[in-house]
Amino acid sequence: MSCFGNNDPYETHKAPVSGRAVRQGQEMMNPASDPFMVSAQAAQQSRPRVKVSIIAAKGLPPRGSNHLTHVRCMAKNKKSSEFRTKDSTETINPVFKDGGQWVNRWLQDPLVFRVFDKDNSGMMSSLLASEVCIAQAELRCEQFYPIGLRTWIPLLNPAGIQIPGAYLQVEVQCAGVGKLSCWQKIKSWCRFDLSMARDALVNLPATILAGWYSIIGDPVHDRNKGDMGLLILVPLITFLLLTWLGWILKHFSVVANMLIVGVAFCIALGCILVGVTTHKKSKTPFFALGSLMMIAVILGIVICNYGWNECWRQFWWMHTGHALSGSPSDSASSAESRSDVATLTFQTTGANAASVDATRAAGYRQGDVYCAAPILDPTAAKGDIIRVEYWAIGINCCDDFGSFTCDAARETKGSAGVVMKGGGMPCFDCYTEQFRLAAAKAEGANRMVSSPGALYLRFVETPSTITNLYLAKCCFSIFWSFVLGGILFGFLGFITNYKGFGKTTGGHFPLYHMLDPVRKGRQAPLMHEAEDRKAAAAEAAAQEEADKRFTLVLTPGPNGAMNLASMKPVAETFAG
């Protein structure tokens, strides 16, 4: 009889379990199928949470060198939510490589941070020593929720008084905050990105200095910081004097400029010779000073020549060359007879009005397009073969043939030509060959012939346009030469003094000891030292041999005293 009795008349308990019942049982065992479980999980994921990263601290109170530092964080009054960083051996400015942790049981509570110190001087002391809270800080919820925060927060001592210069860098990220407003999104972006940029800028000088000193290494022990100004200023002044005076004196007297360069070279060479001979032991670094002055002289010559050809030569030429007027068809105003002309003013009205013939222009391509177009008047343009006295030139302002738009070639307000010294632009003798080939290309295509000594001009409305352009270039050359000299000789002077180059006991330049008369005799002390070592070894061996010739004997005497006696070896006793 069934144990169910009459309560189960159809004995349904004996029926096989259907697939539907199995599925229902499986669903009941699956937490995701339970509506209450789903709600709990969804609430867990959707509720607000915070992730805290403790990055670094700075300005902590000084402690011993064998101490460890770590930071603890928790939601206020919730001990179970507490977590800590790894220990750092740095006690004043520790850095914590913490990837961040989610704060448990956080319900929009303030975050509490505490900095702990522990003595690690020995095994027993580290086991017995307790952690001591040395600083603390608190972040209120409205400071970081709902957009997060990355900042330095001030630290307080255990009594609640702010520690001067002590800060803790933390980052708080928020999750499950729902949809942010537009203003909150902008504020969140500014907080994360701009605060990181601000921290990077604040720490940038220290980072650069640390990297710089890690590259150059340690300084010499006997350097004199007062010599650094001498090693920087004297070469810098020498460089600027030779450069700036050269740009002026080359216009008036090349010989005077060469004399000044020669004097500076002799002074630099004299300092070098004095530094390696008579004043080798002097506190003034003559050898290093002379070497830097020699570098300043050589660099001054190079920069002076570069600036002279780049802008100063054309600038002086526009102020000293003649300013005349002429016509392209006038035989009395041929280009060959006007080689001393700096500016030419052409007629703009009448039968001999001159202009740039853009239809007869040509461009020579070599990377850039170097353009040349004839300057003609109606009379000069009538011949079967046109004789060209003046060419207007420019760069990247024309096609292979025609379409010349350089400077004021298409303007009608004025017509003046500024003669380019050396036949090129923008500097003296720059791209002269390219402009000549462009002019030859225009000649061959348009039945023209270039006059011997033809002048290459920049066709402008007024000559002051080019004059002001080269004046600006000259002013800029003064500026960049000063910056270049300051950076270069500031670096060379600093590194020379820092490493003690030119000092006998510190570093030295190559061949610094070449003229040292003591160098040949430096082996004598080494030889004497070797002989002394040999003599000491021989003396020790003799003493050891002498000790072997005697035997020390201890015998008991009266009243418990011990008597010491020395006896010669038996072989020597019989020999004696």
Buried (B, 14 or more C-beta within 10 A) or exposed (E): EEEEEEEEEEEEEEEEEEEEEEEEEEEEEEEEEBEEEEEEEEEEEEEBBBBBBBBBBBBBBEBEEBBBBBBBBBBBEBEEBBBBBEBBEBBEEBEBEBEBBEBEEBEEBBBBBBBBBBBBEEEEEBEEBEBEEBBBBEBEBEEBBBBBBBBBBBBBBEEEEEBEEBBBBBBBBBBEBEEBEEEEEEBBEEBBEEBEEEBEEEEEEEEEEEEEEEEEEEBBEEBEEEBBEBBBEBBBBBBBBBBBBBBEBBBEEEEEBBEBBEEBBEBBBEBBBBBBEEBBEEEBBBBBBBBBBBBBBBBBBEBBBBBBBBBBBBBBBBEEBEEEEBBBBEEEBBBEEBEEBBBBBBBEEEEBBBBBBBEBBBBBEEEEBBBBBBBBBBBBBEEEEBBBBBBBBBBEBBEBBBBBBBBBBEEEEBBBBBBBBBBBBBBBBBBBEBBBBBBBBBBEBBEBEBBEEBBBBBBBBBBBBBBEBBBEBBEEBBEEBBEBBBEBBBEBBBBBBBBBBBBBEBBBBEEBBEEEEEEEEEEEEEEEEEEEEEEEEEEEEEEEEEEEEEEEEEEEEEEEEEEEEEEEEEEEEEEE
